[in-house]
Amino acid sequence: MNNTDKSSPSGDELLQELMPRLGLEATAPKERYKNQAWARYYVPRVLICCLAALAAAFLLLLPVRFTDVRLTETFDRAELEFQIERLPLFESLTATLDGRPLTVTTLDRGLYHVEADKNGELTLVARTFTGRSTELSLTVGCIDNEPPFVGEERLSGGYMYIYISDGDGANCSGVNWDSVRTMFVGGGKPVEGAEIDESAGYVRFPFPDASVRVYAEDNNGNPLSLRLDRPQTGG
């Protein structure tokens, strides 16, 4: 008993149905007409599939992009906030400062934050799962890494005046006057009568009979240590 499904059209029947749609005469197809019909039916579809595959391959080879890069600089840190586009391709992100790893904080989907507390070359590298990488480099130069300095020393009225400054550049943090100390060398005993005038920018103390050390920091913790020795008189 033959169980072949009589309702399913044969290849020739299907071809005869398609031939009028393809602009061919719907007669008993010869081999040449068969080839023309199948070519007109399949070739466009094959081309569409090939183009789609090429487009997909091109998209997979694209790198990610950094956008909306915002750098905020103060005397003690630089803060970088940025976004990454083409997240479906994104795999990893690293940040370094002169080769030293930095922490990358995720603020939101595709939004990231990095902080640097020293000057140097800040480098971001984003990689895709296909191995493409994108690099972004910025120079951090805002951090105050220079200590205060003595602008002037003078003796007046039996007092020694030491004028301390941290400069006036954009990245100068200023003298931390709460950190200023005046003490005798050796024992570290404070010098009696020492006074600080922050508005005038000096520390003064009675002219000592022994060596004195003046210590000060700027507002970013950079220290100044100055030793003052009483001039020796010849005998």
C-alpha positions, -999 to 999 in steps of 0.1 A, spaced: 0 0 0 14 34 -11 13 60 18 27 89 -2 9 121 7 -10 130 -25 -17 166 -13 20 176 -12 30 192 -46 59 177 -64 90 198 -74 77 202 -109 43 213 -97 58 239 -73 80 251 -101 50 256 -124 33 276 -97 64 298 -93 71 303 -130 43 329 -137 55 349 -107 91 349 -121 79 360 -155 83 326 -172 57 306 -192 40 280 -171 45 251 -194 60 217 -188 94 230 -177 125 220 -196 158 218 -179 168 253 -191 136 269 -177 141 250 -145 175 265 -140 163 300 -148 134 297 -124 154 284 -95 181 310 -102 155 338 -101 140 324 -69 171 316 -49 199 340 -60 183 371 -45 177 353 -13 213 340 -12 226 375 -19 205 389 9 218 363 33 254 370 23 250 407 28 234 402 62 263 379 72 289 405 60 270 433 79 270 412 111 307 404 107 315 441 102 295 451 133 312 424 154 346 439 144 338 474 155 355 487 187 336 503 215 337 541 219 343 566 247 318 595 248 309 623 271 343 624 288 344 649 317 375 656 337 372 675 370 406 687 385 413 700 420 446 703 439 443 668 455 425 647 428 414 644 393 380 628 386 371 613 352 336 604 342 327 589 308 304 567 289 310 537 267 290 530 235 283 497 217 278 479 250 267 446 233 303 442 222 319 454 254 339 429 275 364 447 299 377 481 310 410 489 327 424 522 340 461 529 349 481 559 360 517 556 347 511 519 346 496 517 382 461 502 382 432 524 392 398 515 404 370 518 379 335 525 394 303 517 375 278 545 381 251 532 357 248 511 326 276 523 303 286 551 327 320 549 346 341 569 371 379 569 378 399 589 403 436 598 404 454 613 433 488 618 416 500 635 385 508 613 355 494 597 323 459 583 328 451 556 303 418 538 297 416 507 276 382 492 267 381 458 250 354 439 231 347 402 232 361 400 196 395 413 208 392 449 195 405 476 219 400 513 223 425 535 242 420 570 258 449 588 274 448 620 295 475 639 313 468 646 350 488 676 362 465 693 387 478 676 419 497 698 443 528 677 450 552 705 459 558 715 496 555 750 509 587 771 508 603 800 527 598 832 508 618 854 532 636 853 565 644 884 585 653 895 620 635 925 635 631 938 671 646 906 685 622 884 666 629 860 637 603 863 610 598 833 586 575 840 557 560 807 543 542 804 509 528 776 488 529 796 455 500 810 436 496 785 407 463 769 398 473 736 415 487 752 447 467 741 477 479 768 501 497 766 535 479 747 562 487 771 591 473 747 616 502 724 609 529 751 615 552 742 644 583 758 658 605 737 681 641 734 693 663 709 674 671 678 695 645 676 721 616 689 701 605 714 728 582 741 714 598 776 712 580 799 736 566 831 723 561 818 687 533 835 669 516 828 636 501 856 614 482 837 587 471 869 569 506 883 567 520 848 559 546 844 586 556 827 618 577 847 643 595 838 675 622 853 697 656 851 682 668 818 698 700 808 715 699 773 700 690 757 667 653 758 658 632 738 633 601 752 616 577 726 602 547 733 580 525 715 555 503 726 526 467 716 524 476 685 504 500 672 531 533 681 514 558 689 543 584 716 548 610 712 574 634 741 579 664 742 603 677 775 615 711 776 633 722 805 653 754 820 637 786 812 655 806 841 667 844 839 664 864 838 697 
